[in-house]
Amino acid sequence: AVGRSEFAGAVLDGKIYVAGGFGAETRFDRFDPATGEWEELAPLPEPRHHLGLTASSEAVFLAGGHNQAENRAQANFWRYLPAENAWSELEPLPQGPRGALGAAVLDGAVYVCGGSSVDLGGPATADLARYDLTTASWEQLAPMPTAREHLGVAAIGGKIVAIGGRNGSHETHA
């Protein structure tokens, strides 16, 4: 493993996948808690920090994030297949560039929530979009009640839950 901050993580088949972050913008690693071993995987298609990462039962999905050069939000959406150790580009985020966003998988779909639409200072958004894994298409959903970025997102009890975040700076919390 390598030291980093502002990265993202997801769990697939009992292993922890860690992507990007300051100091490791193109790194993609997998940790196996059963063996205590780290493995470096195929690098991210482009350098990223503040990205959204989640996993289905078969793949890891990377949404948006900020690029390394200007810290600008990006709209890319990629899928990583562990069996192939390879990334493929999917249809970009429908709401446009987003960084510091949240992502979760529920009932055959990837949900992406909130995020900063320009750079690390925002502005924050209340966007919510759903990517259907069967039809490979996006649907824009009703926005969250509060615009936020740097939020936590999880699927639990048949619902997508967005927790915390901020709107504008590290001193402003949603």
Beta strands, then each sheet from edge to edge (+ up, - down):
strand 1: 8-12
strand 2: 15-19
strand 3: 28-32
strand 4: 37-40
strand 5: 52-55
strand 6: 60-63
strand 7: 77-81
strand 8: 86-89
strand 9: 102-106
strand 10: 109-113
strand 11: 116-119
strand 12: 122-124
strand 13: 128-132
strand 14: 137-140
strand 15: 152-156
strand 16: 159-163
sheet 1: 1+ 2- 3+ 4-
sheet 2: 5+ 6- 7+ 8-
sheet 3: 9+ 10- 13+ 14-
sheet 4: 11+ 12-
sheet 5: 15+ 16-
end
